[in-house]
């Protein structure tokens, strides 16, 4: 059986820094998508005059697809934010139980009162 190796403190710090950087880059993703959709909307509007008479149906179809994509992005980002909030809450709760050791066990209240002795 091979011996297990532990990461050096420097490697651990490097991995933690890389994870933070990935998280920071991922936080920018939701604002980038609507920005891209805005750019597509501008390009579609600029094509309006260049397209021939028969391309009106294509332009309307693309506008509908763009509108649906914008709605779907808004819904998905709302769901992702909600799910991340739940995940963060669950992680905090799980870490609290683990950090505190065994969970506190509560005893049930007695069904009958004790008689004074």
Secondary structure, 3 states (H helix, E strand, C coil): CCCCCCCCHHHHHHHHHHHHHHHHHHHCHHHHHHHHHHHHHHHHHHHCCCCCHHHHHHHHHHHHHHHHHHHHHHHHHHHHHHHHHHHHHHHHHHHHHHHCCCCCCCCCCCCCCCCCC
